[in-house]
């Protein structure tokens, strides 16, 4: 059974910061790309950012310059540093392994920006 575990969500005022973590045992260390997605209430899931096996990253236009994805292979953990948060960033944030690694999801962590 594959289990990804997100943490770090919470409530923050606009302009604030949060850092989300996604622990994915065996995946980052096995060279899997990782995604972060988010889904706001009543809206479709939205892709946020991606980190590849070589560490290169891509971000959605809506978060460019504010969000940064990174990873620590030794800890099998991917991070999402979110700065300058806006109310429209409010959503459930979930990590996902790359398709080549099974496209597994975590349970998500809620971020609320007011």
C-alpha beads as a LAMMPS data file, in Angstrom:
LAMMPS data file: protein, C-alpha beads

114 atoms
113 bonds

1 atom types
1 bond types

-500.0 500.0 xlo xhi
-500.0 500.0 ylo yhi
-500.0 500.0 zlo zhi

Masses

1 110.0

Atoms # bond

1 1 1 0.000 0.000 0.000
2 1 1 1.467 3.319 -1.104
3 1 1 0.926 6.229 1.232
4 1 1 1.806 9.852 0.657
5 1 1 1.335 12.139 3.626
6 1 1 0.916 15.882 3.337
7 1 1 1.261 18.297 6.228
8 1 1 1.777 21.954 6.936
9 1 1 -1.576 23.367 5.961
10 1 1 -3.481 25.819 8.076
11 1 1 -5.044 29.239 8.207
12 1 1 -3.067 32.332 7.361
13 1 1 -3.746 35.951 6.545
14 1 1 -3.266 37.277 3.054
15 1 1 0.370 38.056 2.407
16 1 1 1.527 35.336 4.748
17 1 1 3.470 32.153 4.099
18 1 1 3.136 28.443 4.639
19 1 1 5.336 25.483 3.840
20 1 1 3.677 22.236 2.919
21 1 1 5.411 18.886 3.121
22 1 1 4.713 15.666 1.287
23 1 1 6.395 12.587 2.631
24 1 1 6.596 9.906 0.015
25 1 1 8.635 6.980 1.235
26 1 1 10.575 5.337 -1.527
27 1 1 9.540 7.730 -4.241
28 1 1 11.778 10.767 -4.260
29 1 1 14.712 8.571 -3.468
30 1 1 13.769 6.380 -6.417
31 1 1 13.830 9.292 -8.799
32 1 1 10.173 10.047 -9.262
33 1 1 8.824 13.370 -10.347
34 1 1 6.314 14.920 -7.981
35 1 1 3.376 17.243 -8.466
36 1 1 1.327 19.469 -6.217
37 1 1 -2.305 20.031 -7.069
38 1 1 -5.015 22.007 -5.337
39 1 1 -8.764 21.978 -5.339
40 1 1 -10.899 24.791 -4.041
41 1 1 -14.438 24.143 -2.886
42 1 1 -16.762 23.831 -5.842
43 1 1 -13.950 24.029 -8.383
44 1 1 -11.970 21.584 -10.478
45 1 1 -8.614 20.332 -9.354
46 1 1 -5.798 22.572 -10.532
47 1 1 -2.185 21.637 -11.151
48 1 1 0.167 23.890 -9.184
49 1 1 3.753 22.823 -9.614
50 1 1 6.115 19.981 -10.557
51 1 1 9.611 18.892 -9.705
52 1 1 11.421 16.452 -11.940
53 1 1 13.923 13.771 -11.101
54 1 1 16.800 16.124 -11.884
55 1 1 15.348 18.906 -9.772
56 1 1 14.007 21.109 -12.519
57 1 1 10.663 22.684 -11.762
58 1 1 7.602 24.126 -13.433
59 1 1 4.895 26.294 -11.910
60 1 1 1.409 27.267 -12.906
61 1 1 1.135 30.894 -13.951
62 1 1 -1.126 31.601 -10.986
63 1 1 1.676 30.844 -8.505
64 1 1 4.823 31.895 -10.376
65 1 1 7.062 34.052 -8.269
66 1 1 5.220 33.087 -5.084
67 1 1 5.411 29.294 -4.727
68 1 1 8.550 27.162 -4.791
69 1 1 8.742 23.391 -4.911
70 1 1 11.789 21.570 -3.621
71 1 1 12.741 18.131 -2.405
72 1 1 14.972 16.395 0.071
73 1 1 15.798 12.945 -1.231
74 1 1 17.346 11.860 2.039
75 1 1 14.035 12.532 3.789
76 1 1 11.834 11.329 0.908
77 1 1 10.033 14.643 1.224
78 1 1 8.844 17.243 -1.227
79 1 1 8.121 20.770 -0.027
80 1 1 5.914 23.553 -1.287
81 1 1 6.941 26.941 0.010
82 1 1 4.059 29.348 -0.452
83 1 1 4.685 33.067 -0.033
84 1 1 2.526 36.125 -0.595
85 1 1 -0.573 34.028 -0.155
86 1 1 -3.867 35.294 -1.507
87 1 1 -7.445 34.375 -0.606
88 1 1 -7.724 32.661 -3.991
89 1 1 -5.005 30.236 -2.895
90 1 1 -7.476 28.734 -0.441
91 1 1 -7.826 25.056 -1.333
92 1 1 -7.037 21.499 -0.423
93 1 1 -3.465 20.841 -1.517
94 1 1 -2.395 17.347 -2.517
95 1 1 0.830 15.832 -3.747
96 1 1 1.039 13.217 -6.458
97 1 1 3.816 11.038 -7.770
98 1 1 4.560 11.112 -11.475
99 1 1 2.616 8.800 -13.785
100 1 1 5.709 6.716 -14.338
101 1 1 5.731 6.083 -10.597
102 1 1 2.078 5.206 -10.364
103 1 1 0.429 8.620 -9.964
104 1 1 -0.288 8.035 -6.285
105 1 1 -2.028 10.704 -4.216
106 1 1 -1.891 11.830 -0.652
107 1 1 -4.937 12.711 1.435
108 1 1 -4.342 16.436 1.151
109 1 1 -3.829 19.322 3.536
110 1 1 -6.138 22.326 3.768
111 1 1 -4.856 25.842 3.223
112 1 1 -7.124 28.760 4.101
113 1 1 -6.124 32.336 3.349
114 1 1 -8.245 35.173 4.674

Bonds

1 1 1 2
2 1 2 3
3 1 3 4
4 1 4 5
5 1 5 6
6 1 6 7
7 1 7 8
8 1 8 9
9 1 9 10
10 1 10 11
11 1 11 12
12 1 12 13
13 1 13 14
14 1 14 15
15 1 15 16
16 1 16 17
17 1 17 18
18 1 18 19
19 1 19 20
20 1 20 21
21 1 21 22
22 1 22 23
23 1 23 24
24 1 24 25
25 1 25 26
26 1 26 27
27 1 27 28
28 1 28 29
29 1 29 30
30 1 30 31
31 1 31 32
32 1 32 33
33 1 33 34
34 1 34 35
35 1 35 36
36 1 36 37
37 1 37 38
38 1 38 39
39 1 39 40
40 1 40 41
41 1 41 42
42 1 42 43
43 1 43 44
44 1 44 45
45 1 45 46
46 1 46 47
47 1 47 48
48 1 48 49
49 1 49 50
50 1 50 51
51 1 51 52
52 1 52 53
53 1 53 54
54 1 54 55
55 1 55 56
56 1 56 57
57 1 57 58
58 1 58 59
59 1 59 60
60 1 60 61
61 1 61 62
62 1 62 63
63 1 63 64
64 1 64 65
65 1 65 66
66 1 66 67
67 1 67 68
68 1 68 69
69 1 69 70
70 1 70 71
71 1 71 72
72 1 72 73
73 1 73 74
74 1 74 75
75 1 75 76
76 1 76 77
77 1 77 78
78 1 78 79
79 1 79 80
80 1 80 81
81 1 81 82
82 1 82 83
83 1 83 84
84 1 84 85
85 1 85 86
86 1 86 87
87 1 87 88
88 1 88 89
89 1 89 90
90 1 90 91
91 1 91 92
92 1 92 93
93 1 93 94
94 1 94 95
95 1 95 96
96 1 96 97
97 1 97 98
98 1 98 99
99 1 99 100
100 1 100 101
101 1 101 102
102 1 102 103
103 1 103 104
104 1 104 105
105 1 105 106
106 1 106 107
107 1 107 108
108 1 108 109
109 1 109 110
110 1 110 111
111 1 111 112
112 1 112 113
113 1 113 114
